[in-house]
């Protein structure tokens, strides 16, 4: 799976699960997910479960921090680093 598809799968999940009914164009690469209040601690756990199931990766506890989960590119980079 290439990076574009990876990012789109993550974006689609976030839109469907945490931003239902929102304009998809509002979720951009620079949208702050944690610091902007889109993802709280429970949402991060759900996102991690999705990432692990969808991509067959293991997300470590420290990788749920803001620097790994605050933007679509950060989450995509985390997934890509696990798939490499």
PDB file of N, CA, C and O in Angstrom:
ATOM      1  N   UNK A   1       0.860  -1.196   0.000  1.00  0.00           N
ATOM      2  CA  UNK A   1       0.000   0.000   0.000  1.00  0.00           C
ATOM      3  C   UNK A   1       0.887   1.234   0.000  1.00  0.00           C
ATOM      4  O   UNK A   1       1.784   1.356   0.834  1.00  0.00           O
ATOM      5  N   UNK A   2       0.647   2.133  -0.915  1.00  0.00           N
ATOM      6  CA  UNK A   2       1.489   3.325  -0.972  1.00  0.00           C
ATOM      7  C   UNK A   2       1.028   4.374   0.040  1.00  0.00           C
ATOM      8  O   UNK A   2      -0.035   4.251   0.649  1.00  0.00           O
ATOM      9  N   UNK A   3       1.842   5.392   0.201  1.00  0.00           N
ATOM     10  CA  UNK A   3       1.577   6.395   1.223  1.00  0.00           C
ATOM     11  C   UNK A   3       0.288   7.166   1.018  1.00  0.00           C
ATOM     12  O   UNK A   3      -0.374   7.543   1.985  1.00  0.00           O
ATOM     13  N   UNK A   4      -0.078   7.407  -0.260  1.00  0.00           N
ATOM     14  CA  UNK A   4      -1.309   8.137  -0.532  1.00  0.00           C
ATOM     15  C   UNK A   4      -2.519   7.342  -0.054  1.00  0.00           C
ATOM     16  O   UNK A   4      -3.426   7.897   0.568  1.00  0.00           O
ATOM     17  N   UNK A   5      -2.531   6.053  -0.342  1.00  0.00           N
ATOM     18  CA  UNK A   5      -3.634   5.210   0.107  1.00  0.00           C
ATOM     19  C   UNK A   5      -3.649   5.068   1.621  1.00  0.00           C
ATOM     20  O   UNK A   5      -4.714   5.019   2.236  1.00  0.00           O
ATOM     21  N   UNK A   6      -2.474   5.003   2.214  1.00  0.00           N
ATOM     22  CA  UNK A   6      -2.372   4.912   3.670  1.00  0.00           C
ATOM     23  C   UNK A   6      -2.999   6.149   4.306  1.00  0.00           C
ATOM     24  O   UNK A   6      -3.838   6.039   5.200  1.00  0.00           O
ATOM     25  N   UNK A   7      -2.587   7.322   3.838  1.00  0.00           N
ATOM     26  CA  UNK A   7      -3.117   8.563   4.394  1.00  0.00           C
ATOM     27  C   UNK A   7      -4.623   8.666   4.170  1.00  0.00           C
ATOM     28  O   UNK A   7      -5.352   9.104   5.060  1.00  0.00           O
ATOM     29  N   UNK A   8      -5.095   8.267   2.990  1.00  0.00           N
ATOM     30  CA  UNK A   8      -6.523   8.353   2.696  1.00  0.00           C
ATOM     31  C   UNK A   8      -7.323   7.422   3.602  1.00  0.00           C
ATOM     32  O   UNK A   8      -8.406   7.786   4.059  1.00  0.00           O
ATOM     33  N   UNK A   9      -6.806   6.234   3.865  1.00  0.00           N
ATOM     34  CA  UNK A   9      -7.500   5.294   4.754  1.00  0.00           C
ATOM     35  C   UNK A   9      -7.607   5.869   6.163  1.00  0.00           C
ATOM     36  O   UNK A   9      -8.644   5.743   6.814  1.00  0.00           O
ATOM     37  N   UNK A  10      -6.536   6.497   6.627  1.00  0.00           N
ATOM     38  CA  UNK A  10      -6.532   7.111   7.962  1.00  0.00           C
ATOM     39  C   UNK A  10      -7.499   8.291   7.983  1.00  0.00           C
ATOM     40  O   UNK A  10      -8.276   8.444   8.926  1.00  0.00           O
ATOM     41  N   UNK A  11      -7.453   9.115   6.956  1.00  0.00           N
ATOM     42  CA  UNK A  11      -8.343  10.283   6.875  1.00  0.00           C
ATOM     43  C   UNK A  11      -9.808   9.845   6.854  1.00  0.00           C
ATOM     44  O   UNK A  11     -10.647  10.414   7.553  1.00  0.00           O
ATOM     45  N   UNK A  12     -10.102   8.831   6.046  1.00  0.00           N
ATOM     46  CA  UNK A  12     -11.478   8.338   5.959  1.00  0.00           C
ATOM     47  C   UNK A  12     -11.970   7.834   7.314  1.00  0.00           C
ATOM     48  O   UNK A  12     -13.112   8.079   7.702  1.00  0.00           O
ATOM     49  N   UNK A  13     -11.095   7.129   8.025  1.00  0.00           N
ATOM     50  CA  UNK A  13     -11.478   6.615   9.340  1.00  0.00           C
ATOM     51  C   UNK A  13     -11.755   7.768  10.312  1.00  0.00           C
ATOM     52  O   UNK A  13     -12.773   7.764  11.003  1.00  0.00           O
ATOM     53  N   UNK A  14     -10.864   8.739  10.365  1.00  0.00           N
ATOM     54  CA  UNK A  14     -11.034   9.877  11.280  1.00  0.00           C
ATOM     55  C   UNK A  14     -12.318  10.639  10.944  1.00  0.00           C
ATOM     56  O   UNK A  14     -13.076  11.011  11.840  1.00  0.00           O
ATOM     57  N   UNK A  15     -12.555  10.866   9.665  1.00  0.00           N
ATOM     58  CA  UNK A  15     -13.772  11.574   9.254  1.00  0.00           C
ATOM     59  C   UNK A  15     -15.026  10.801   9.670  1.00  0.00           C
ATOM     60  O   UNK A  15     -15.962  11.379  10.222  1.00  0.00           O
ATOM     61  N   UNK A  16     -15.037   9.511   9.405  1.00  0.00           N
ATOM     62  CA  UNK A  16     -16.219   8.710   9.694  1.00  0.00           C
ATOM     63  C   UNK A  16     -16.461   8.490  11.171  1.00  0.00           C
ATOM     64  O   UNK A  16     -17.604   8.466  11.628  1.00  0.00           O
ATOM     65  N   UNK A  17     -15.382   8.331  11.913  1.00  0.00           N
ATOM     66  CA  UNK A  17     -15.494   7.973  13.328  1.00  0.00           C
ATOM     67  C   UNK A  17     -15.602   9.186  14.243  1.00  0.00           C
ATOM     68  O   UNK A  17     -16.371   9.169  15.204  1.00  0.00           O
ATOM     69  N   UNK A  18     -14.843  10.233  13.955  1.00  0.00           N
ATOM     70  CA  UNK A  18     -14.733  11.357  14.891  1.00  0.00           C
ATOM     71  C   UNK A  18     -15.293  12.680  14.351  1.00  0.00           C
ATOM     72  O   UNK A  18     -15.508  13.617  15.121  1.00  0.00           O
ATOM     73  N   UNK A  19     -15.529  12.763  13.047  1.00  0.00           N
ATOM     74  CA  UNK A  19     -16.037  13.998  12.452  1.00  0.00           C
ATOM     75  C   UNK A  19     -17.201  13.709  11.507  1.00  0.00           C
ATOM     76  O   UNK A  19     -17.216  14.219  10.386  1.00  0.00           O
ATOM     77  N   UNK A  20     -18.173  12.907  11.928  1.00  0.00           N
ATOM     78  CA  UNK A  20     -19.267  12.577  11.012  1.00  0.00           C
ATOM     79  C   UNK A  20     -20.033  13.833  10.608  1.00  0.00           C
ATOM     80  O   UNK A  20     -20.368  14.675  11.441  1.00  0.00           O
ATOM     81  N   UNK A  21     -20.299  13.936   9.317  1.00  0.00           N
ATOM     82  CA  UNK A  21     -21.056  15.075   8.813  1.00  0.00           C
ATOM     83  C   UNK A  21     -20.224  16.305   8.519  1.00  0.00           C
ATOM     84  O   UNK A  21     -20.728  17.269   7.943  1.00  0.00           O
ATOM     85  N   UNK A  22     -18.957  16.290   8.905  1.00  0.00           N
ATOM     86  CA  UNK A  22     -18.094  17.442   8.634  1.00  0.00           C
ATOM     87  C   UNK A  22     -17.654  17.429   7.170  1.00  0.00           C
ATOM     88  O   UNK A  22     -17.608  16.377   6.533  1.00  0.00           O
ATOM     89  N   UNK A  23     -17.339  18.582   6.662  1.00  0.00           N
ATOM     90  CA  UNK A  23     -16.817  18.705   5.308  1.00  0.00           C
ATOM     91  C   UNK A  23     -15.427  18.070   5.276  1.00  0.00           C
ATOM     92  O   UNK A  23     -14.534  18.520   5.993  1.00  0.00           O
ATOM     93  N   UNK A  24     -15.226  17.025   4.454  1.00  0.00           N
ATOM     94  CA  UNK A  24     -13.909  16.369   4.400  1.00  0.00           C
ATOM     95  C   UNK A  24     -12.768  17.322   4.065  1.00  0.00           C
ATOM     96  O   UNK A  24     -11.625  17.081   4.452  1.00  0.00           O
ATOM     97  N   UNK A  25     -13.072  18.410   3.342  1.00  0.00           N
ATOM     98  CA  UNK A  25     -12.030  19.372   2.974  1.00  0.00           C
ATOM     99  C   UNK A  25     -11.462  20.099   4.198  1.00  0.00           C
ATOM    100  O   UNK A  25     -10.370  20.663   4.132  1.00  0.00           O
ATOM    101  N   UNK A  26     -12.196  20.086   5.303  1.00  0.00           N
ATOM    102  CA  UNK A  26     -11.717  20.761   6.508  1.00  0.00           C
ATOM    103  C   UNK A  26     -10.643  19.956   7.240  1.00  0.00           C
ATOM    104  O   UNK A  26      -9.931  20.501   8.084  1.00  0.00           O
ATOM    105  N   UNK A  27     -10.521  18.667   6.925  1.00  0.00           N
ATOM    106  CA  UNK A  27      -9.476  17.842   7.531  1.00  0.00           C
ATOM    107  C   UNK A  27      -8.285  17.821   6.579  1.00  0.00           C
ATOM    108  O   UNK A  27      -8.231  17.030   5.637  1.00  0.00           O
ATOM    109  N   UNK A  28      -7.334  18.712   6.850  1.00  0.00           N
ATOM    110  CA  UNK A  28      -6.160  18.860   5.993  1.00  0.00           C
ATOM    111  C   UNK A  28      -4.931  18.310   6.703  1.00  0.00           C
ATOM    112  O   UNK A  28      -5.004  17.878   7.853  1.00  0.00           O
ATOM    113  N   UNK A  29      -3.797  18.333   6.000  1.00  0.00           N
ATOM    114  CA  UNK A  29      -2.548  17.862   6.587  1.00  0.00           C
ATOM    115  C   UNK A  29      -2.134  18.675   7.803  1.00  0.00           C
ATOM    116  O   UNK A  29      -1.406  18.178   8.662  1.00  0.00           O
ATOM    117  N   UNK A  30      -2.591  19.917   7.884  1.00  0.00           N
ATOM    118  CA  UNK A  30      -2.178  20.763   9.007  1.00  0.00           C
ATOM    119  C   UNK A  30      -3.224  20.846  10.122  1.00  0.00           C
ATOM    120  O   UNK A  30      -3.013  21.543  11.114  1.00  0.00           O
ATOM    121  N   UNK A  31      -4.352  20.139   9.968  1.00  0.00           N
ATOM    122  CA  UNK A  31      -5.382  20.160  11.011  1.00  0.00           C
ATOM    123  C   UNK A  31      -4.837  19.510  12.279  1.00  0.00           C
ATOM    124  O   UNK A  31      -4.434  18.348  12.242  1.00  0.00           O
ATOM    125  N   UNK A  32      -4.814  20.240  13.409  1.00  0.00           N
ATOM    126  CA  UNK A  32      -4.322  19.643  14.661  1.00  0.00           C
ATOM    127  C   UNK A  32      -5.402  18.734  15.265  1.00  0.00           C
ATOM    128  O   UNK A  32      -6.466  19.205  15.667  1.00  0.00           O
ATOM    129  N   UNK A  33      -5.119  17.447  15.321  1.00  0.00           N
ATOM    130  CA  UNK A  33      -6.133  16.490  15.762  1.00  0.00           C
ATOM    131  C   UNK A  33      -6.236  16.399  17.280  1.00  0.00           C
ATOM    132  O   UNK A  33      -7.338  16.357  17.828  1.00  0.00           O
ATOM    133  N   UNK A  34      -5.109  16.368  17.951  1.00  0.00           N
ATOM    134  CA  UNK A  34      -5.124  16.284  19.418  1.00  0.00           C
ATOM    135  C   UNK A  34      -5.209  17.684  20.009  1.00  0.00           C
ATOM    136  O   UNK A  34      -6.098  17.971  20.810  1.00  0.00           O
ATOM    137  N   UNK A  35      -4.285  18.554  19.616  1.00  0.00           N
ATOM    138  CA  UNK A  35      -4.265  19.902  20.190  1.00  0.00           C
ATOM    139  C   UNK A  35      -5.470  20.711  19.745  1.00  0.00           C
ATOM    140  O   UNK A  35      -5.822  21.697  20.391  1.00  0.00           O
ATOM    141  N   UNK A  36      -6.114  20.305  18.639  1.00  0.00           N
ATOM    142  CA  UNK A  36      -7.322  20.979  18.168  1.00  0.00           C
ATOM    143  C   UNK A  36      -8.602  20.395  18.742  1.00  0.00           C
ATOM    144  O   UNK A  36      -9.692  20.890  18.456  1.00  0.00           O
ATOM    145  N   UNK A  37      -8.481  19.346  19.549  1.00  0.00           N
ATOM    146  CA  UNK A  37      -9.652  18.790  20.224  1.00  0.00           C
ATOM    147  C   UNK A  37     -10.442  17.764  19.431  1.00  0.00           C
ATOM    148  O   UNK A  37     -11.514  17.346  19.871  1.00  0.00           O
ATOM    149  N   UNK A  38      -9.938  17.344  18.264  1.00  0.00           N
ATOM    150  CA  UNK A  38     -10.643  16.322  17.489  1.00  0.00           C
ATOM    151  C   UNK A  38     -10.491  14.961  18.158  1.00  0.00           C
ATOM    152  O   UNK A  38     -11.454  14.201  18.263  1.00  0.00           O
ATOM    153  N   UNK A  39      -9.273  14.659  18.609  1.00  0.00           N
ATOM    154  CA  UNK A  39      -8.991  13.381  19.256  1.00  0.00           C
ATOM    155  C   UNK A  39      -8.730  13.585  20.750  1.00  0.00           C
ATOM    156  O   UNK A  39      -7.865  14.370  21.138  1.00  0.00           O
ATOM    157  N   UNK A  40      -9.492  12.866  21.583  1.00  0.00           N
ATOM    158  CA  UNK A  40      -9.198  12.829  23.010  1.00  0.00           C
ATOM    159  C   UNK A  40      -8.557  11.467  23.309  1.00  0.00           C
ATOM    160  O   UNK A  40      -8.266  10.708  22.384  1.00  0.00           O
ATOM    161  N   UNK A  41      -8.340  11.160  24.567  1.00  0.00           N
ATOM    162  CA  UNK A  41      -7.618   9.928  24.895  1.00  0.00           C
ATOM    163  C   UNK A  41      -8.366   8.684  24.434  1.00  0.00           C
ATOM    164  O   UNK A  41      -7.736   7.739  23.959  1.00  0.00           O
ATOM    165  N   UNK A  42      -9.671   8.655  24.558  1.00  0.00           N
ATOM    166  CA  UNK A  42     -10.448   7.513  24.100  1.00  0.00           C
ATOM    167  C   UNK A  42     -10.390   7.396  22.577  1.00  0.00           C
ATOM    168  O   UNK A  42     -10.257   6.296  22.039  1.00  0.00           O
ATOM    169  N   UNK A  43     -10.489   8.521  21.893  1.00  0.00           N
ATOM    170  CA  UNK A  43     -10.411   8.523  20.432  1.00  0.00           C
ATOM    171  C   UNK A  43      -9.050   8.030  19.957  1.00  0.00           C
ATOM    172  O   UNK A  43      -8.968   7.326  18.950  1.00  0.00           O
ATOM    173  N   UNK A  44      -7.991   8.384  20.661  1.00  0.00           N
ATOM    174  CA  UNK A  44      -6.653   7.920  20.289  1.00  0.00           C
ATOM    175  C   UNK A  44      -6.578   6.403  20.418  1.00  0.00           C
ATOM    176  O   UNK A  44      -5.996   5.740  19.560  1.00  0.00           O
ATOM    177  N   UNK A  45      -7.158   5.849  21.475  1.00  0.00           N
ATOM    178  CA  UNK A  45      -7.172   4.388  21.640  1.00  0.00           C
ATOM    179  C   UNK A  45      -7.918   3.721  20.485  1.00  0.00           C
ATOM    180  O   UNK A  45      -7.477   2.694  19.968  1.00  0.00           O
ATOM    181  N   UNK A  46      -9.040   4.299  20.086  1.00  0.00           N
ATOM    182  CA  UNK A  46      -9.802   3.751  18.957  1.00  0.00           C
ATOM    183  C   UNK A  46      -9.006   3.858  17.659  1.00  0.00           C
ATOM    184  O   UNK A  46      -9.006   2.933  16.847  1.00  0.00           O
ATOM    185  N   UNK A  47      -8.326   4.991  17.466  1.00  0.00           N
ATOM    186  CA  UNK A  47      -7.507   5.179  16.272  1.00  0.00           C
ATOM    187  C   UNK A  47      -6.363   4.163  16.243  1.00  0.00           C
ATOM    188  O   UNK A  47      -6.079   3.575  15.199  1.00  0.00           O
ATOM    189  N   UNK A  48      -5.714   3.959  17.378  1.00  0.00           N
ATOM    190  CA  UNK A  48      -4.618   2.990  17.459  1.00  0.00           C
ATOM    191  C   UNK A  48      -5.124   1.588  17.127  1.00  0.00           C
ATOM    192  O   UNK A  48      -4.466   0.850  16.393  1.00  0.00           O
ATOM    193  N   UNK A  49      -6.289   1.217  17.663  1.00  0.00           N
ATOM    194  CA  UNK A  49      -6.862  -0.100  17.357  1.00  0.00           C
ATOM    195  C   UNK A  49      -7.118  -0.231  15.852  1.00  0.00           C
ATOM    196  O   UNK A  49      -6.844  -1.274  15.259  1.00  0.00           O
ATOM    197  N   UNK A  50      -7.646   0.838  15.241  1.00  0.00           N
ATOM    198  CA  UNK A  50      -7.868   0.830  13.794  1.00  0.00           C
ATOM    199  C   UNK A  50      -6.551   0.656  13.043  1.00  0.00           C
ATOM    200  O   UNK A  50      -6.464  -0.173  12.137  1.00  0.00           O
ATOM    201  N   UNK A  51      -5.533   1.424  13.403  1.00  0.00           N
ATOM    202  CA  UNK A  51      -4.249   1.358  12.711  1.00  0.00           C
ATOM    203  C   UNK A  51      -3.653  -0.039  12.822  1.00  0.00           C
ATOM    204  O   UNK A  51      -3.134  -0.579  11.845  1.00  0.00           O
ATOM    205  N   UNK A  52      -3.729  -0.615  14.004  1.00  0.00           N
ATOM    206  CA  UNK A  52      -3.160  -1.951  14.222  1.00  0.00           C
ATOM    207  C   UNK A  52      -3.908  -3.000  13.407  1.00  0.00           C
ATOM    208  O   UNK A  52      -3.287  -3.874  12.802  1.00  0.00           O
ATOM    209  N   UNK A  53      -5.232  -2.919  13.386  1.00  0.00           N
ATOM    210  CA  UNK A  53      -6.032  -3.877  12.622  1.00  0.00           C
ATOM    211  C   UNK A  53      -5.872  -3.673  11.120  1.00  0.00           C
ATOM    212  O   UNK A  53      -5.675  -4.634  10.377  1.00  0.00           O
ATOM    213  N   UNK A  54      -5.954  -2.439  10.679  1.00  0.00           N
ATOM    214  CA  UNK A  54      -5.963  -2.131   9.241  1.00  0.00           C
ATOM    215  C   UNK A  54      -4.621  -2.386   8.587  1.00  0.00           C
ATOM    216  O   UNK A  54      -4.552  -2.885   7.464  1.00  0.00           O
ATOM    217  N   UNK A  55      -3.543  -2.038   9.301  1.00  0.00           N
ATOM    218  CA  UNK A  55      -2.218  -2.105   8.695  1.00  0.00           C
ATOM    219  C   UNK A  55      -1.350  -3.234   9.255  1.00  0.00           C
ATOM    220  O   UNK A  55      -0.230  -3.436   8.785  1.00  0.00           O
ATOM    221  N   UNK A  56      -1.847  -3.970  10.246  1.00  0.00           N
ATOM    222  CA  UNK A  56      -1.094  -5.082  10.808  1.00  0.00           C
ATOM    223  C   UNK A  56       0.178  -4.651  11.510  1.00  0.00           C
ATOM    224  O   UNK A  56       1.207  -5.321  11.426  1.00  0.00           O
ATOM    225  N   UNK A  57       0.098  -3.522  12.205  1.00  0.00           N
ATOM    226  CA  UNK A  57       1.274  -2.978  12.895  1.00  0.00           C
ATOM    227  C   UNK A  57       1.023  -2.981  14.401  1.00  0.00           C
ATOM    228  O   UNK A  57      -0.100  -3.192  14.857  1.00  0.00           O
ATOM    229  N   UNK A  58       2.080  -2.746  15.155  1.00  0.00           N
ATOM    230  CA  UNK A  58       1.986  -2.604  16.603  1.00  0.00           C
ATOM    231  C   UNK A  58       2.387  -1.171  16.959  1.00  0.00           C
ATOM    232  O   UNK A  58       3.507  -0.746  16.679  1.00  0.00           O
ATOM    233  N   UNK A  59       1.469  -0.436  17.575  1.00  0.00           N
ATOM    234  CA  UNK A  59       1.756   0.936  18.003  1.00  0.00           C
ATOM    235  C   UNK A  59       2.151   0.877  19.479  1.00  0.00           C
ATOM    236  O   UNK A  59       1.398   0.385  20.319  1.00  0.00           O
ATOM    237  N   UNK A  60       3.334   1.384  19.771  1.00  0.00           N
ATOM    238  CA  UNK A  60       3.845   1.376  21.144  1.00  0.00           C
ATOM    239  C   UNK A  60       3.167   2.477  21.961  1.00  0.00           C
ATOM    240  O   UNK A  60       2.723   3.481  21.403  1.00  0.00           O
ATOM    241  N   UNK A  61       3.088   2.289  23.285  1.00  0.00           N
ATOM    242  CA  UNK A  61       2.425   3.305  24.128  1.00  0.00           C
ATOM    243  C   UNK A  61       2.976   4.723  23.937  1.00  0.00           C
ATOM    244  O   UNK A  61       2.202   5.680  23.897  1.00  0.00           O
ATOM    245  N   UNK A  62       4.298   4.870  23.818  1.00  0.00           N
ATOM    246  CA  UNK A  62       4.861   6.225  23.655  1.00  0.00           C
ATOM    247  C   UNK A  62       4.492   6.838  22.309  1.00  0.00           C
ATOM    248  O   UNK A  62       4.587   8.053  22.134  1.00  0.00           O
ATOM    249  N   UNK A  63       4.071   6.008  21.358  1.00  0.00           N
ATOM    250  CA  UNK A  63       3.726   6.505  20.036  1.00  0.00           C
ATOM    251  C   UNK A  63       2.299   7.052  19.959  1.00  0.00           C
ATOM    252  O   UNK A  63       1.835   7.422  18.880  1.00  0.00           O
ATOM    253  N   UNK A  64       1.611   7.103  21.083  1.00  0.00           N
ATOM    254  CA  UNK A  64       0.294   7.738  21.119  1.00  0.00           C
ATOM    255  C   UNK A  64       0.395   9.204  21.531  1.00  0.00           C
ATOM    256  O   UNK A  64      -0.622   9.875  21.706  1.00  0.00           O
ATOM    257  N   UNK A  65       1.610   9.692  21.683  1.00  0.00           N
ATOM    258  CA  UNK A  65       1.844  11.080  22.083  1.00  0.00           C
ATOM    259  C   UNK A  65       1.549  12.039  20.923  1.00  0.00           C
ATOM    260  O   UNK A  65       1.448  11.636  19.764  1.00  0.00           O
ATOM    261  N   UNK A  66       1.415  13.305  21.274  1.00  0.00           N
ATOM    262  CA  UNK A  66       1.058  14.347  20.310  1.00  0.00           C
ATOM    263  C   UNK A  66       1.968  14.337  19.086  1.00  0.00           C
ATOM    264  O   UNK A  66       1.485  14.496  17.964  1.00  0.00           O
ATOM    265  N   UNK A  67       3.266  14.155  19.275  1.00  0.00           N
ATOM    266  CA  UNK A  67       4.168  14.248  18.118  1.00  0.00           C
ATOM    267  C   UNK A  67       3.920  13.148  17.086  1.00  0.00           C
ATOM    268  O   UNK A  67       4.317  13.298  15.930  1.00  0.00           O
ATOM    269  N   UNK A  68       3.288  12.072  17.468  1.00  0.00           N
ATOM    270  CA  UNK A  68       2.986  10.982  16.528  1.00  0.00           C
ATOM    271  C   UNK A  68       1.549  11.018  16.010  1.00  0.00           C
ATOM    272  O   UNK A  68       1.266  10.440  14.961  1.00  0.00           O
ATOM    273  N   UNK A  69       0.646  11.677  16.713  1.00  0.00           N
ATOM    274  CA  UNK A  69      -0.776  11.545  16.424  1.00  0.00           C
ATOM    275  C   UNK A  69      -1.517  12.862  16.167  1.00  0.00           C
ATOM    276  O   UNK A  69      -2.742  12.849  16.045  1.00  0.00           O
ATOM    277  N   UNK A  70      -0.813  13.997  16.082  1.00  0.00           N
ATOM    278  CA  UNK A  70      -1.518  15.280  16.018  1.00  0.00           C
ATOM    279  C   UNK A  70      -1.941  15.693  14.607  1.00  0.00           C
ATOM    280  O   UNK A  70      -2.828  16.533  14.457  1.00  0.00           O
ATOM    281  N   UNK A  71      -1.320  15.115  13.565  1.00  0.00           N
ATOM    282  CA  UNK A  71      -1.695  15.477  12.202  1.00  0.00           C
ATOM    283  C   UNK A  71      -1.753  14.227  11.323  1.00  0.00           C
ATOM    284  O   UNK A  71      -1.168  13.197  11.658  1.00  0.00           O
ATOM    285  N   UNK A  72      -2.458  14.325  10.209  1.00  0.00           N
ATOM    286  CA  UNK A  72      -2.508  13.207   9.264  1.00  0.00           C
ATOM    287  C   UNK A  72      -1.112  12.785   8.788  1.00  0.00           C
ATOM    288  O   UNK A  72      -0.828  11.588   8.756  1.00  0.00           O
ATOM    289  N   UNK A  73      -0.233  13.720   8.417  1.00  0.00           N
ATOM    290  CA  UNK A  73       1.105  13.296   7.990  1.00  0.00           C
ATOM    291  C   UNK A  73       1.881  12.588   9.105  1.00  0.00           C
ATOM    292  O   UNK A  73       2.610  11.635   8.835  1.00  0.00           O
ATOM    293  N   UNK A  74       1.733  13.040  10.342  1.00  0.00           N
ATOM    294  CA  UNK A  74       2.444  12.394  11.448  1.00  0.00           C
ATOM    295  C   UNK A  74       1.964  10.955  11.631  1.00  0.00           C
ATOM    296  O   UNK A  74       2.773  10.044  11.809  1.00  0.00           O
ATOM    297  N   UNK A  75       0.653  10.753  11.587  1.00  0.00           N
ATOM    298  CA  UNK A  75       0.100   9.406  11.735  1.00  0.00           C
ATOM    299  C   UNK A  75       0.527   8.540  10.548  1.00  0.00           C
ATOM    300  O   UNK A  75       0.899   7.380  10.724  1.00  0.00           O
ATOM    301  N   UNK A  76       0.471   9.106   9.344  1.00  0.00           N
ATOM    302  CA  UNK A  76       0.884   8.364   8.147  1.00  0.00           C
ATOM    303  C   UNK A  76       2.351   7.971   8.232  1.00  0.00           C
ATOM    304  O   UNK A  76       2.712   6.843   7.895  1.00  0.00           O
ATOM    305  N   UNK A  77       3.200   8.892   8.679  1.00  0.00           N
ATOM    306  CA  UNK A  77       4.632   8.593   8.827  1.00  0.00           C
ATOM    307  C   UNK A  77       4.864   7.479   9.842  1.00  0.00           C
ATOM    308  O   UNK A  77       5.725   6.622   9.644  1.00  0.00           O
ATOM    309  N   UNK A  78       4.097   7.492  10.924  1.00  0.00           N
ATOM    310  CA  UNK A  78       4.216   6.448  11.933  1.00  0.00           C
ATOM    311  C   UNK A  78       3.872   5.087  11.317  1.00  0.00           C
ATOM    312  O   UNK A  78       4.603   4.112  11.495  1.00  0.00           O
ATOM    313  N   UNK A  79       2.764   5.036  10.601  1.00  0.00           N
ATOM    314  CA  UNK A  79       2.358   3.774   9.966  1.00  0.00           C
ATOM    315  C   UNK A  79       3.407   3.326   8.945  1.00  0.00           C
ATOM    316  O   UNK A  79       3.792   2.157   8.915  1.00  0.00           O
ATOM    317  N   UNK A  80       3.858   4.250   8.121  1.00  0.00           N
ATOM    318  CA  UNK A  80       4.875   3.900   7.096  1.00  0.00           C
ATOM    319  C   UNK A  80       6.147   3.371   7.743  1.00  0.00           C
ATOM    320  O   UNK A  80       6.762   2.437   7.228  1.00  0.00           O
ATOM    321  N   UNK A  81       6.548   3.961   8.870  1.00  0.00           N
ATOM    322  CA  UNK A  81       7.780   3.509   9.526  1.00  0.00           C
ATOM    323  C   UNK A  81       7.631   2.077  10.035  1.00  0.00           C
ATOM    324  O   UNK A  81       8.616   1.344  10.130  1.00  0.00           O
ATOM    325  N   UNK A  82       6.413   1.682  10.358  1.00  0.00           N
ATOM    326  CA  UNK A  82       6.155   0.319  10.833  1.00  0.00           C
ATOM    327  C   UNK A  82       6.076  -0.672   9.686  1.00  0.00           C
ATOM    328  O   UNK A  82       6.324  -1.862   9.877  1.00  0.00           O
ATOM    329  N   UNK A  83       5.733  -0.195   8.501  1.00  0.00           N
ATOM    330  CA  UNK A  83       5.569  -1.071   7.337  1.00  0.00           C
ATOM    331  C   UNK A  83       6.878  -1.267   6.571  1.00  0.00           C
ATOM    332  O   UNK A  83       7.005  -2.176   5.751  1.00  0.00           O
ATOM    333  N   UNK A  84       7.837  -0.405   6.854  1.00  0.00           N
ATOM    334  CA  UNK A  84       9.106  -0.449   6.102  1.00  0.00           C
ATOM    335  C   UNK A  84       9.909  -1.695   6.431  1.00  0.00           C
ATOM    336  O   UNK A  84      10.997  -1.890   5.890  1.00  0.00           O
TER     337      UNK A  84
END
